[in-house]
Amino acid sequence: MVVTPHCGRFGYLINNVASLPLRSFLNKFVSNFKYFVIFAPNHHKRIILEAEEGILPQDATFVVPYNLYKLPQLRSVIDAIVQELL
């Protein structure tokens, strides 16, 4: 049997290894921030969402698709957050 890097279990292991340090970071610093904006490629977004599960407040977490054409949406999210803070 040949196991390749594209094996599903390997991908899960990589995601798990990557999300554990991020989860401990989020646990430590979540109280320092009021809003969270996630703008990352799909693979990284999955790792972030897995790590933040149950840590970040759902009503203050915004996920914007990572795409050049979504930059106006990202700007509107950031503008809305800035307006609420002012």
Gaussian input, Z-matrix of N, CA and C with variables (Angstrom, degrees):
# hf/3-21g

backbone

0 1
 N
 C     1     B1
 C     2     B2     1     A1
 N     3     B3     2     A2     1     D1
 C     4     B4     3     A3     2     D2
 C     5     B5     4     A4     3     D3
 N     6     B6     5     A5     4     D4
 C     7     B7     6     A6     5     D5
 C     8     B8     7     A7     6     D6
 N     9     B9     8     A8     7     D7
 C    10    B10     9     A9     8     D8
 C    11    B11    10    A10     9     D9
 N    12    B12    11    A11    10    D10
 C    13    B13    12    A12    11    D11
 C    14    B14    13    A13    12    D12
 N    15    B15    14    A14    13    D13
 C    16    B16    15    A15    14    D14
 C    17    B17    16    A16    15    D15
 N    18    B18    17    A17    16    D16
 C    19    B19    18    A18    17    D17
 C    20    B20    19    A19    18    D18
 N    21    B21    20    A20    19    D19
 C    22    B22    21    A21    20    D20
 C    23    B23    22    A22    21    D21
 N    24    B24    23    A23    22    D22
 C    25    B25    24    A24    23    D23
 C    26    B26    25    A25    24    D24
 N    27    B27    26    A26    25    D25
 C    28    B28    27    A27    26    D26
 C    29    B29    28    A28    27    D27
 N    30    B30    29    A29    28    D28
 C    31    B31    30    A30    29    D29
 C    32    B32    31    A31    30    D30
 N    33    B33    32    A32    31    D31
 C    34    B34    33    A33    32    D32
 C    35    B35    34    A34    33    D33
 N    36    B36    35    A35    34    D34
 C    37    B37    36    A36    35    D35
 C    38    B38    37    A37    36    D36
 N    39    B39    38    A38    37    D37
 C    40    B40    39    A39    38    D38
 C    41    B41    40    A40    39    D39
 N    42    B42    41    A41    40    D40
 C    43    B43    42    A42    41    D41
 C    44    B44    43    A43    42    D42
 N    45    B45    44    A44    43    D43
 C    46    B46    45    A45    44    D44
 C    47    B47    46    A46    45    D45
 N    48    B48    47    A47    46    D46
 C    49    B49    48    A48    47    D47
 C    50    B50    49    A49    48    D48
 N    51    B51    50    A50    49    D49
 C    52    B52    51    A51    50    D50
 C    53    B53    52    A52    51    D51
 N    54    B54    53    A53    52    D52
 C    55    B55    54    A54    53    D53
 C    56    B56    55    A55    54    D54
 N    57    B57    56    A56    55    D55
 C    58    B58    57    A57    56    D56
 C    59    B59    58    A58    57    D57
 N    60    B60    59    A59    58    D58
 C    61    B61    60    A60    59    D59
 C    62    B62    61    A61    60    D60
 N    63    B63    62    A62    61    D61
 C    64    B64    63    A63    62    D62
 C    65    B65    64    A64    63    D63
 N    66    B66    65    A65    64    D64
 C    67    B67    66    A66    65    D65
 C    68    B68    67    A67    66    D66
 N    69    B69    68    A68    67    D67
 C    70    B70    69    A69    68    D68
 C    71    B71    70    A70    69    D69
 N    72    B72    71    A71    70    D70
 C    73    B73    72    A72    71    D71
 C    74    B74    73    A73    72    D72
 N    75    B75    74    A74    73    D73
 C    76    B76    75    A75    74    D74
 C    77    B77    76    A76    75    D75
 N    78    B78    77    A77    76    D76
 C    79    B79    78    A78    77    D77
 C    80    B80    79    A79    78    D78
 N    81    B81    80    A80    79    D79
 C    82    B82    81    A81    80    D80
 C    83    B83    82    A82    81    D81
 N    84    B84    83    A83    82    D82
 C    85    B85    84    A84    83    D83
 C    86    B86    85    A85    84    D84
 N    87    B87    86    A86    85    D85
 C    88    B88    87    A87    86    D86
 C    89    B89    88    A88    87    D87
 N    90    B90    89    A89    88    D88
 C    91    B91    90    A90    89    D89
 C    92    B92    91    A91    90    D90
 N    93    B93    92    A92    91    D91
 C    94    B94    93    A93    92    D92
 C    95    B95    94    A94    93    D93
 N    96    B96    95    A95    94    D94
 C    97    B97    96    A96    95    D95
 C    98    B98    97    A97    96    D96
 N    99    B99    98    A98    97    D97
 C   100   B100    99    A99    98    D98
 C   101   B101   100   A100    99    D99
 N   102   B102   101   A101   100   D100
 C   103   B103   102   A102   101   D101
 C   104   B104   103   A103   102   D102
 N   105   B105   104   A104   103   D103
 C   106   B106   105   A105   104   D104
 C   107   B107   106   A106   105   D105
 N   108   B108   107   A107   106   D106
 C   109   B109   108   A108   107   D107
 C   110   B110   109   A109   108   D108
 N   111   B111   110   A110   109   D109
 C   112   B112   111   A111   110   D110
 C   113   B113   112   A112   111   D111
 N   114   B114   113   A113   112   D112
 C   115   B115   114   A114   113   D113
 C   116   B116   115   A115   114   D114
 N   117   B117   116   A116   115   D115
 C   118   B118   117   A117   116   D116
 C   119   B119   118   A118   117   D117
 N   120   B120   119   A119   118   D118
 C   121   B121   120   A120   119   D119
 C   122   B122   121   A121   120   D120
 N   123   B123   122   A122   121   D121
 C   124   B124   123   A123   122   D122
 C   125   B125   124   A124   123   D123
 N   126   B126   125   A125   124   D124
 C   127   B127   126   A126   125   D125
 C   128   B128   127   A127   126   D126
 N   129   B129   128   A128   127   D127
 C   130   B130   129   A129   128   D128
 C   131   B131   130   A130   129   D129
 N   132   B132   131   A131   130   D130
 C   133   B133   132   A132   131   D131
 C   134   B134   133   A133   132   D132
 N   135   B135   134   A134   133   D133
 C   136   B136   135   A135   134   D134
 C   137   B137   136   A136   135   D135
 N   138   B138   137   A137   136   D136
 C   139   B139   138   A138   137   D137
 C   140   B140   139   A139   138   D138
 N   141   B141   140   A140   139   D139
 C   142   B142   141   A141   140   D140
 C   143   B143   142   A142   141   D141
 N   144   B144   143   A143   142   D142
 C   145   B145   144   A144   143   D143
 C   146   B146   145   A145   144   D144
 N   147   B147   146   A146   145   D145
 C   148   B148   147   A147   146   D146
 C   149   B149   148   A148   147   D147
 N   150   B150   149   A149   148   D148
 C   151   B151   150   A150   149   D149
 C   152   B152   151   A151   150   D150
 N   153   B153   152   A152   151   D151
 C   154   B154   153   A153   152   D152
 C   155   B155   154   A154   153   D153
 N   156   B156   155   A155   154   D154
 C   157   B157   156   A156   155   D155
 C   158   B158   157   A157   156   D156
 N   159   B159   158   A158   157   D157
 C   160   B160   159   A159   158   D158
 C   161   B161   160   A160   159   D159
 N   162   B162   161   A161   160   D160
 C   163   B163   162   A162   161   D161
 C   164   B164   163   A163   162   D162
 N   165   B165   164   A164   163   D163
 C   166   B166   165   A165   164   D164
 C   167   B167   166   A166   165   D165
 N   168   B168   167   A167   166   D166
 C   169   B169   168   A168   167   D167
 C   170   B170   169   A169   168   D168
 N   171   B171   170   A170   169   D169
 C   172   B172   171   A171   170   D170
 C   173   B173   172   A172   171   D171
 N   174   B174   173   A173   172   D172
 C   175   B175   174   A174   173   D173
 C   176   B176   175   A175   174   D174
 N   177   B177   176   A176   175   D175
 C   178   B178   177   A177   176   D176
 C   179   B179   178   A178   177   D177
 N   180   B180   179   A179   178   D178
 C   181   B181   180   A180   179   D179
 C   182   B182   181   A181   180   D180
 N   183   B183   182   A182   181   D181
 C   184   B184   183   A183   182   D182
 C   185   B185   184   A184   183   D183
 N   186   B186   185   A185   184   D184
 C   187   B187   186   A186   185   D185
 C   188   B188   187   A187   186   D186
 N   189   B189   188   A188   187   D187
 C   190   B190   189   A189   188   D188
 C   191   B191   190   A190   189   D189
 N   192   B192   191   A191   190   D190
 C   193   B193   192   A192   191   D191
 C   194   B194   193   A193   192   D192
 N   195   B195   194   A194   193   D193
 C   196   B196   195   A195   194   D194
 C   197   B197   196   A196   195   D195
 N   198   B198   197   A197   196   D196
 C   199   B199   198   A198   197   D197
 C   200   B200   199   A199   198   D198
 N   201   B201   200   A200   199   D199
 C   202   B202   201   A201   200   D200
 C   203   B203   202   A202   201   D201
 N   204   B204   203   A203   202   D202
 C   205   B205   204   A204   203   D203
 C   206   B206   205   A205   204   D204
 N   207   B207   206   A206   205   D205
 C   208   B208   207   A207   206   D206
 C   209   B209   208   A208   207   D207
 N   210   B210   209   A209   208   D208
 C   211   B211   210   A210   209   D209
 C   212   B212   211   A211   210   D210
 N   213   B213   212   A212   211   D211
 C   214   B214   213   A213   212   D212
 C   215   B215   214   A214   213   D213
 N   216   B216   215   A215   214   D214
 C   217   B217   216   A216   215   D215
 C   218   B218   217   A217   216   D216
 N   219   B219   218   A218   217   D217
 C   220   B220   219   A219   218   D218
 C   221   B221   220   A220   219   D219
 N   222   B222   221   A221   220   D220
 C   223   B223   222   A222   221   D221
 C   224   B224   223   A223   222   D222
 N   225   B225   224   A224   223   D223
 C   226   B226   225   A225   224   D224
 C   227   B227   226   A226   225   D225
 N   228   B228   227   A227   226   D226
 C   229   B229   228   A228   227   D227
 C   230   B230   229   A229   228   D228
 N   231   B231   230   A230   229   D229
 C   232   B232   231   A231   230   D230
 C   233   B233   232   A232   231   D231
 N   234   B234   233   A233   232   D232
 C   235   B235   234   A234   233   D233
 C   236   B236   235   A235   234   D234
 N   237   B237   236   A236   235   D235
 C   238   B238   237   A237   236   D236
 C   239   B239   238   A238   237   D237
 N   240   B240   239   A239   238   D238
 C   241   B241   240   A240   239   D239
 C   242   B242   241   A241   240   D240
 N   243   B243   242   A242   241   D241
 C   244   B244   243   A243   242   D242
 C   245   B245   244   A244   243   D243
 N   246   B246   245   A245   244   D244
 C   247   B247   246   A246   245   D245
 C   248   B248   247   A247   246   D246
 N   249   B249   248   A248   247   D247
 C   250   B250   249   A249   248   D248
 C   251   B251   250   A250   249   D249
 N   252   B252   251   A251   250   D250
 C   253   B253   252   A252   251   D251
 C   254   B254   253   A253   252   D252
 N   255   B255   254   A254   253   D253
 C   256   B256   255   A255   254   D254
 C   257   B257   256   A256   255   D255

   B1=1.4564
   B2=1.5216
   B3=1.3282
   B4=1.4593
   B5=1.5267
   B6=1.3125
   B7=1.4618
   B8=1.5149
   B9=1.3209
   B10=1.4590
   B11=1.5240
   B12=1.3292
   B13=1.4644
   B14=1.5198
   B15=1.3191
   B16=1.4598
   B17=1.5238
   B18=1.2971
   B19=1.4589
   B20=1.5300
   B21=1.3072
   B22=1.4564
   B23=1.5177
   B24=1.3253
   B25=1.4623
   B26=1.5201
   B27=1.3171
   B28=1.4595
   B29=1.5299
   B30=1.3154
   B31=1.4658
   B32=1.5092
   B33=1.3351
   B34=1.4651
   B35=1.5203
   B36=1.3328
   B37=1.4605
   B38=1.5243
   B39=1.3217
   B40=1.4641
   B41=1.5252
   B42=1.3250
   B43=1.4649
   B44=1.5170
   B45=1.3151
   B46=1.4539
   B47=1.5248
   B48=1.3206
   B49=1.4649
   B50=1.5245
   B51=1.3193
   B52=1.4619
   B53=1.5180
   B54=1.3299
   B55=1.4618
   B56=1.5228
   B57=1.3158
   B58=1.4685
   B59=1.5287
   B60=1.3480
   B61=1.4677
   B62=1.5346
   B63=1.3384
   B64=1.4529
   B65=1.5211
   B66=1.3219
   B67=1.4650
   B68=1.5333
   B69=1.3236
   B70=1.4584
   B71=1.5302
   B72=1.3453
   B73=1.4672
   B74=1.5251
   B75=1.3298
   B76=1.4633
   B77=1.5165
   B78=1.3248
   B79=1.4590
   B80=1.5233
   B81=1.3206
   B82=1.4602
   B83=1.5315
   B84=1.3407
   B85=1.4526
   B86=1.5236
   B87=1.3153
   B88=1.4618
   B89=1.5303
   B90=1.3009
   B91=1.4628
   B92=1.5304
   B93=1.3316
   B94=1.4641
   B95=1.5206
   B96=1.3249
   B97=1.4560
   B98=1.5179
   B99=1.3392
   B100=1.4622
   B101=1.5300
   B102=1.3327
   B103=1.4614
   B104=1.5215
   B105=1.3335
   B106=1.4596
   B107=1.5215
   B108=1.3330
   B109=1.4565
   B110=1.5244
   B111=1.3175
   B112=1.4633
   B113=1.5175
   B114=1.3250
   B115=1.4680
   B116=1.5158
   B117=1.3186
   B118=1.4628
   B119=1.5251
   B120=1.3379
   B121=1.4735
   B122=1.5287
   B123=1.3225
   B124=1.4701
   B125=1.5212
   B126=1.3269
   B127=1.4591
   B128=1.5295
   B129=1.3096
   B130=1.4590
   B131=1.5265
   B132=1.3320
   B133=1.4634
   B134=1.5252
   B135=1.3353
   B136=1.4647
   B137=1.5250
   B138=1.3305
   B139=1.4621
   B140=1.5215
   B141=1.3360
   B142=1.4664
   B143=1.5223
   B144=1.3234
   B145=1.4604
   B146=1.5263
   B147=1.3230
   B148=1.4620
   B149=1.5217
   B150=1.3247
   B151=1.4624
   B152=1.5157
   B153=1.3287
   B154=1.4590
   B155=1.5259
   B156=1.2944
   B157=1.4556
   B158=1.5285
   B159=1.3319
   B160=1.4540
   B161=1.5185
   B162=1.3344
   B163=1.4665
   B164=1.5258
   B165=1.3344
   B166=1.4564
   B167=1.5199
   B168=1.3303
   B169=1.4727
   B170=1.5275
   B171=1.3165
   B172=1.4612
   B173=1.5246
   B174=1.3298
   B175=1.4577
   B176=1.5317
   B177=1.3092
   B178=1.4624
   B179=1.5275
   B180=1.3263
   B181=1.4623
   B182=1.5242
   B183=1.3136
   B184=1.4547
   B185=1.5238
   B186=1.3266
   B187=1.4622
   B188=1.5222
   B189=1.3364
   B190=1.4605
   B191=1.5267
   B192=1.3432
   B193=1.4663
   B194=1.5287
   B195=1.3246
   B196=1.4570
   B197=1.5161
   B198=1.3283
   B199=1.4525
   B200=1.5213
   B201=1.3109
   B202=1.4550
   B203=1.5274
   B204=1.3181
   B205=1.4601
   B206=1.5230
   B207=1.3251
   B208=1.4652
   B209=1.5305
   B210=1.3296
   B211=1.4610
   B212=1.5328
   B213=1.3447
   B214=1.4690
   B215=1.5446
   B216=1.3314
   B217=1.4638
   B218=1.5295
   B219=1.3172
   B220=1.4619
   B221=1.5205
   B222=1.3195
   B223=1.4610
   B224=1.5174
   B225=1.3237
   B226=1.4652
   B227=1.5275
   B228=1.3241
   B229=1.4649
   B230=1.5208
   B231=1.3288
   B232=1.4631
   B233=1.5255
   B234=1.3375
   B235=1.4644
   B236=1.5213
   B237=1.3313
   B238=1.4639
   B239=1.5331
   B240=1.3077
   B241=1.4662
   B242=1.5272
   B243=1.3199
   B244=1.4730
   B245=1.5256
   B246=1.3240
   B247=1.4616
   B248=1.5263
   B249=1.3062
   B250=1.4717
   B251=1.5226
   B252=1.3410
   B253=1.4470
   B254=1.5283
   B255=1.3489
   B256=1.4633
   B257=1.4655
   A1=108.77
   A2=116.22
   A3=122.22
   A4=108.24
   A5=116.10
   A6=120.72
   A7=107.58
   A8=116.31
   A9=121.02
   A10=109.49
   A11=116.98
   A12=119.25
   A13=113.68
   A14=116.88
   A15=119.71
   A16=112.40
   A17=116.68
   A18=121.29
   A19=109.72
   A20=117.59
   A21=122.24
   A22=113.20
   A23=117.22
   A24=119.95
   A25=111.05
   A26=116.71
   A27=120.82
   A28=110.30
   A29=116.39
   A30=120.58
   A31=111.54
   A32=116.42
   A33=120.17
   A34=110.51
   A35=116.77
   A36=120.79
   A37=110.66
   A38=117.24
   A39=121.14
   A40=110.35
   A41=117.68
   A42=120.40
   A43=110.87
   A44=117.27
   A45=121.12
   A46=110.81
   A47=117.02
   A48=121.24
   A49=110.10
   A50=118.18
   A51=121.65
   A52=111.87
   A53=117.88
   A54=119.71
   A55=113.23
   A56=119.08
   A57=120.11
   A58=113.32
   A59=119.99
   A60=118.46
   A61=112.19
   A62=116.56
   A63=120.18
   A64=110.50
   A65=117.13
   A66=121.24
   A67=110.92
   A68=117.40
   A69=119.29
   A70=110.36
   A71=117.07
   A72=120.55
   A73=110.51
   A74=116.91
   A75=120.48
   A76=111.40
   A77=117.86
   A78=121.03
   A79=111.76
   A80=115.30
   A81=120.30
   A82=112.03
   A83=117.73
   A84=120.46
   A85=115.68
   A86=119.25
   A87=120.97
   A88=111.57
   A89=118.06
   A90=120.66
   A91=112.68
   A92=118.54
   A93=121.60
   A94=112.95
   A95=118.18
   A96=121.44
   A97=110.52
   A98=115.58
   A99=120.46
   A100=111.90
   A101=116.84
   A102=121.73
   A103=110.25
   A104=114.89
   A105=121.44
   A106=108.46
   A107=116.64
   A108=122.31
   A109=107.25
   A110=115.76
   A111=121.66
   A112=107.94
   A113=115.72
   A114=123.18
   A115=105.85
   A116=116.53
   A117=121.63
   A118=109.97
   A119=117.09
   A120=119.78
   A121=110.25
   A122=116.44
   A123=121.85
   A124=113.73
   A125=117.85
   A126=120.21
   A127=110.69
   A128=116.86
   A129=120.78
   A130=111.02
   A131=116.13
   A132=120.15
   A133=110.38
   A134=117.47
   A135=120.62
   A136=111.54
   A137=116.67
   A138=120.48
   A139=109.99
   A140=116.98
   A141=120.74
   A142=110.57
   A143=117.57
   A144=120.65
   A145=111.34
   A146=117.14
   A147=120.38
   A148=110.31
   A149=116.41
   A150=120.74
   A151=112.00
   A152=117.61
   A153=120.25
   A154=113.77
   A155=117.58
   A156=121.45
   A157=111.37
   A158=115.39
   A159=121.19
   A160=114.63
   A161=118.03
   A162=120.98
   A163=110.85
   A164=116.07
   A165=119.85
   A166=110.55
   A167=116.73
   A168=119.30
   A169=110.40
   A170=117.51
   A171=121.66
   A172=112.65
   A173=117.76
   A174=120.13
   A175=112.78
   A176=118.20
   A177=121.94
   A178=111.78
   A179=117.73
   A180=122.46
   A181=108.49
   A182=116.26
   A183=122.21
   A184=109.13
   A185=115.88
   A186=121.37
   A187=107.68
   A188=115.58
   A189=121.60
   A190=106.94
   A191=117.70
   A192=119.88
   A193=111.12
   A194=115.41
   A195=121.93
   A196=108.70
   A197=114.97
   A198=121.10
   A199=107.35
   A200=116.88
   A201=121.23
   A202=111.22
   A203=116.34
   A204=120.65
   A205=112.72
   A206=117.96
   A207=121.86
   A208=112.44
   A209=117.45
   A210=120.04
   A211=112.83
   A212=119.87
   A213=118.61
   A214=112.41
   A215=117.17
   A216=120.50
   A217=110.08
   A218=117.09
   A219=120.82
   A220=110.15
   A221=116.39
   A222=119.73
   A223=111.51
   A224=117.90
   A225=119.92
   A226=111.15
   A227=118.05
   A228=121.20
   A229=109.88
   A230=116.48
   A231=120.02
   A232=110.55
   A233=118.34
   A234=121.30
   A235=111.66
   A236=117.11
   A237=120.70
   A238=111.47
   A239=116.70
   A240=120.60
   A241=110.12
   A242=116.87
   A243=120.67
   A244=110.10
   A245=117.70
   A246=120.75
   A247=111.77
   A248=116.53
   A249=119.44
   A250=110.95
   A251=116.87
   A252=120.31
   A253=112.55
   A254=115.97
   A255=119.12
   A256=111.41
   D1=132.96
   D2=179.41
   D3=-109.24
   D4=127.49
   D5=177.93
   D6=-104.88
   D7=123.25
   D8=-179.26
   D9=-104.34
   D10=162.90
   D11=177.50
   D12=-62.20
   D13=-14.58
   D14=-179.05
   D15=-88.72
   D16=4.11
   D17=178.96
   D18=-64.10
   D19=139.57
   D20=-177.62
   D21=-58.74
   D22=-39.78
   D23=179.81
   D24=-65.11
   D25=-37.25
   D26=179.39
   D27=-63.97
   D28=-43.52
   D29=177.70
   D30=-60.91
   D31=-41.36
   D32=178.13
   D33=-63.88
   D34=-40.69
   D35=179.62
   D36=-63.25
   D37=-43.99
   D38=178.37
   D39=-61.96
   D40=-46.16
   D41=178.46
   D42=-60.42
   D43=-42.10
   D44=-178.81
   D45=-65.93
   D46=-44.14
   D47=179.38
   D48=-64.65
   D49=-37.68
   D50=-179.16
   D51=-74.47
   D52=-33.04
   D53=-174.93
   D54=-81.82
   D55=-23.82
   D56=-178.48
   D57=-63.45
   D58=-49.20
   D59=177.14
   D60=-64.35
   D61=-36.17
   D62=178.14
   D63=-64.75
   D64=-39.85
   D65=179.06
   D66=-62.71
   D67=-42.10
   D68=179.20
   D69=-67.67
   D70=-36.57
   D71=175.82
   D72=-62.09
   D73=-47.22
   D74=-179.41
   D75=-62.87
   D76=-41.51
   D77=177.35
   D78=-57.95
   D79=-37.69
   D80=-176.46
   D81=-75.69
   D82=-37.44
   D83=-170.54
   D84=-112.22
   D85=4.08
   D86=-177.05
   D87=-62.31
   D88=-31.64
   D89=-178.10
   D90=-74.06
   D91=-12.91
   D92=-179.54
   D93=-82.74
   D94=-12.41
   D95=-174.52
   D96=-128.07
   D97=149.00
   D98=179.89
   D99=-97.20
   D100=-35.13
   D101=-177.54
   D102=-125.46
   D103=153.14
   D104=179.95
   D105=-134.81
   D106=125.90
   D107=178.44
   D108=-117.45
   D109=124.44
   D110=178.91
   D111=-107.47
   D112=116.60
   D113=178.28
   D114=-134.83
   D115=90.09
   D116=-172.29
   D117=-147.09
   D118=156.33
   D119=174.55
   D120=-57.83
   D121=157.57
   D122=-173.43
   D123=-52.42
   D124=-45.27
   D125=-178.11
   D126=-62.32
   D127=-44.70
   D128=179.67
   D129=-70.51
   D130=-36.00
   D131=178.61
   D132=-61.89
   D133=-41.55
   D134=177.97
   D135=-61.59
   D136=-41.17
   D137=179.09
   D138=-65.23
   D139=-43.46
   D140=179.55
   D141=-63.74
   D142=-45.78
   D143=-178.56
   D144=-65.85
   D145=-34.82
   D146=176.45
   D147=-67.25
   D148=-40.76
   D149=-178.06
   D150=-70.81
   D151=-35.25
   D152=-174.69
   D153=-86.13
   D154=-3.59
   D155=-176.10
   D156=-53.74
   D157=115.62
   D158=178.81
   D159=82.80
   D160=-0.26
   D161=-178.99
   D162=-103.77
   D163=-52.78
   D164=-177.06
   D165=-81.27
   D166=143.58
   D167=177.76
   D168=-67.91
   D169=127.24
   D170=-174.86
   D171=-64.66
   D172=-33.05
   D173=-178.91
   D174=-78.32
   D175=-9.50
   D176=-179.87
   D177=-118.99
   D178=15.62
   D179=178.70
   D180=-114.64
   D181=122.98
   D182=-177.77
   D183=-117.00
   D184=128.68
   D185=178.16
   D186=-111.89
   D187=117.49
   D188=178.74
   D189=-111.98
   D190=128.99
   D191=179.65
   D192=-57.42
   D193=140.23
   D194=-178.78
   D195=-84.06
   D196=98.32
   D197=-176.95
   D198=-160.29
   D199=141.62
   D200=179.35
   D201=-55.90
   D202=-36.61
   D203=-177.84
   D204=-75.93
   D205=-10.13
   D206=178.61
   D207=-96.23
   D208=3.26
   D209=178.36
   D210=-58.79
   D211=-39.10
   D212=175.03
   D213=-61.04
   D214=-36.46
   D215=177.21
   D216=-66.68
   D217=-41.22
   D218=177.20
   D219=-61.28
   D220=-43.37
   D221=179.20
   D222=-63.43
   D223=-40.77
   D224=179.94
   D225=-66.19
   D226=-36.26
   D227=176.33
   D228=-64.36
   D229=-46.23
   D230=179.79
   D231=-65.36
   D232=-41.48
   D233=177.32
   D234=-60.92
   D235=-41.71
   D236=178.43
   D237=-63.24
   D238=-40.20
   D239=178.31
   D240=-65.83
   D241=-43.67
   D242=179.38
   D243=-62.70
   D244=-43.47
   D245=179.27
   D246=-62.14
   D247=-37.78
   D248=179.17
   D249=-69.51
   D250=-34.05
   D251=179.99
   D252=-73.33
   D253=-27.48
   D254=-179.56
   D255=-82.57

